[in-house]
């Protein structure tokens, strides 16, 4: 009976005994001071420790996506929650819960696109051209490209340059770098170029490092949580209470019926 009860939450991640904490088999006291945070993230999600070069690539993605200011719905939500008196963990959870398919999911979606292109056969250019034609026919956005704020996302170049260096050093293969650059090139041939954004660049890195698409979103959430914490904490220090989405004195545009009265009961 005790064995079956122990199997209820069986896990290959953490071994906990009195006085013992082992993570993926490693004693926590040996990990502390010996591995970096990105290495620890990799170990916990993948089961083995990465090389230093792999961990460095992962670290770049975690740094790049930490924040995009209060205009990002997740950050704004965390700040509003904080202004309503919620504790930091509740405010952060409020922001995390806004990270879905539309806001926060493009990295996962772009990684899925890259895997689709990889399996399509043919050259990266031909595969990219066929995919872009399909998206245009469906009037859909190619995830990982374009940005509503930035004509050119400032996070794109350092991430792609680092990936190029990693490919040259033999740390990762160049498959996904070639695919994401081919997509960017095809999207630049239209009347309005659609350059790669942070989600496209990080997706190429995650794919090159062998992360599953679902983990790409989880890693984005992990990164953005730093921004959520910082903004929730900053808002907590301000005196404004119950801070809504619009400043005082500005009301949402009303589009309903004109003022009217109930019919005369008589």
N, C-alpha and C positions, 0 to 999 in steps of 0.2 A: 504493500500500500504506500509506504513512504517513497518508494522509487517512482511510482506513477504520479504521486503528488508533485515530486520534484521535476518531473517531465512536463508539468503543466506550462511553465514558462521556460522551457529549455532554451538555451542560447549558446552560441559559439563566440559571443562577444566578450562577456564579462564573467569572471570566476570570482565569487565573493565567499570568503570563509572568515571566521573570526581571526582578525589580525592580518588578513590577506586580501589584496585587491590585485587581480591579474586581468589585464586587458589584452585580448587576443593572445593570451599566453605569457605576456610580458608583465613582470612585477611593476606596479605603478611607481615604486620608489626608484627603480632603474630608469624608467622613462622620464621622470622629472629631471630636467636639466640636461638630458641626453638627446631629446628630440624636440623639434620645433612644433608650433601649433599646427601648421599645414601638414607636417608629417603625421601628427596625431589624428587629424581629420581623415587623412588617407588610411591610416591603420584601422581606424574604427569602421570606416565605410567599405574598405576593400579587403581587409584581413591581413595584409602584409605591409611592411614599411616601404616607402618609396625611396628611390635614390635622391640625393640632395638636389640634383638637377630637376627631377620630376616635381619634388616638393616646391622648388622655387617657382616653377611654372604655375602650380596650383596657387601659391601665395599671391602671385600677381593678379589672378582673377578675384581672389578674396578681397584684395585691396581696392581693385577697380570699381567694384559695385556697391561699396558701403553706403553711398548716399547720393541723392539727387535733389535735395532741398524740399521745402514744404509744398512745392508745386506737385510733387509726387504724392498720389493719393494715400499711399501707405504711411508716408511721413506725416502728412496732414492729419490723418486719422489718429496716429499715435499722439500727436500734439493736442488734438481736441480731447482725447481720452484723458491725457494728463491734466488738462485745464479743468476737467470735470472731477478732479480729485482722485482719480485712479492711481494706484501704485505703479512703479516703473514696470514691473513684470506684466501687469494688466494692460498698460499702455502699449508695451511692445507687442503683446499678443494681438491687440486690436489692429496694429499695423500689419503684422504677419498675416492675419486672416484676410487682408485685402489682396494678397499676392496670389493671383489666380492666373487663368489662361491669358487674359488681356493685359493685366498689369503684373508682370513678374514671371510670366510663363514663356516668353520668347526664346530664352536660352535653351530650354528643353525642346521647344518646337523646332528651333534651328538645328539642334543636334539630330533630331529625328529626320529633318530634311537632308542633312549631310549623310546620314546612314542610307537614306533612300537613294541619293545620288551615287554613293559608293557601290550599291548593289545593282544599279541600273545598267552597267556595262557601257562601253564606249569611252571616249575621252571626257575629261572634266568639262571641257567647253561644250561639247555636244549634250552632255547630260544636263548641264546648267541651262542651256538654251531651251531644251525641251521642258524643263521644270518651270522656267520663267514664263514661257508661252502658255502653259497650263494655268498658272496663277493669274496671268493677265486675262485669259479667257473667262475665268471664274470671278474676276474683279476682286481678287484676294491679295492681301499683303504677304510678301515673302518674309517670314520671321527672321529677325536678326539684321534687318536692313532698314535704313531710314530712321529719322528721329524728329519728333515734333518740335524740339527746341534747337537742336544743333544742325547746321548745314553739313558739318562733318564732326562726328563724335570725337572729342579729344582723347578718349580712352582707346580708340581703335588702333592708332599707330604704335604706341608702346607695346600693346599686347601682341599685335601681329609681328612686330619686329622681334620680340622675344621668342615667338613661336618659330619664326624663320631661323633664328640662331640655334634654337633647340633642334630643328631639323638638320641644320648643317653640322651640328655636333654629334648627331646620331642618337640623341636622347629620345626622340620620337620619329615616326615616319612622316613623310610629307604629304600623305594622302589627303588629309582633311584640310591642310593649308591650301593645297592645289584646288580643292573643290570650293572652298569658301571664296578664294580669290577669283575663280572662274565665275561664280555667281555674281560677285561684285562687278566684274568686268561686263557681263551681259546686262546687268541692271544699269550700267553706266551708258549703255548704247541708246537708251530711250531719250525722249525729249527733255526729261528731267532726271538726271542721275540720282540713284538711290544708294548712297554709300553705306558700308557696313557700320553697325553700331556696336556697343559694348556686348550685347547679347550674341551677335554673330561672332565676334572675336573670342569671347569666352567659350562659346559652343565649339569652335574649332579647337581650342586648347583642351577642353574636356573630352572631346572625341579623340584627340590625339593621345591623351593620357589613358583612354580606355574606360572612362566613366559612363555609366548607363544614362540615358536621357532623363529619367526621373531624378537621378542624383544631381543633374545639372540645375534643376529647379531648387532642390534642397540646398545646394551649395550657394545659390543666389540668395535664398532666404537667410542662410547663415551669415553671409556677408552683409546684407542689408540690415540685419538685426543690430549691427554696430551703429548705423545711422539712426535707427529707431530709438536705441538707448540714448544716444547723444541728444537727439531732439526732444525726447520725452523728459530727459533730465533738465535741459535748458528751459523748457516750458514750465516745469515744476518750480523753477526759481522766479518766475514772473508772477505779478499780482493778478493778472487778468484771469477771471473765473468763467467757466462755461463758455469757452471761446468757440463759436460756431464757424461754419464755412465762409460766412460773409461778414465784413466789418459792420459795426453798429451804424444804423442809418441807411443801409443799403438792403432793400428787400428783393427777394426773387421776383422776376417778372411774372405777373399773374395772367393766365390765359383762359380763365374760366368765364362763366356767364357774368353779365353786368349785374350790379346790385339789384335785388328784387325782393318782394315781400311775399309772404304766404297768402294764399287766396282768402278772401273774406269768408269766415265760417257761415255767414248768413246766405 
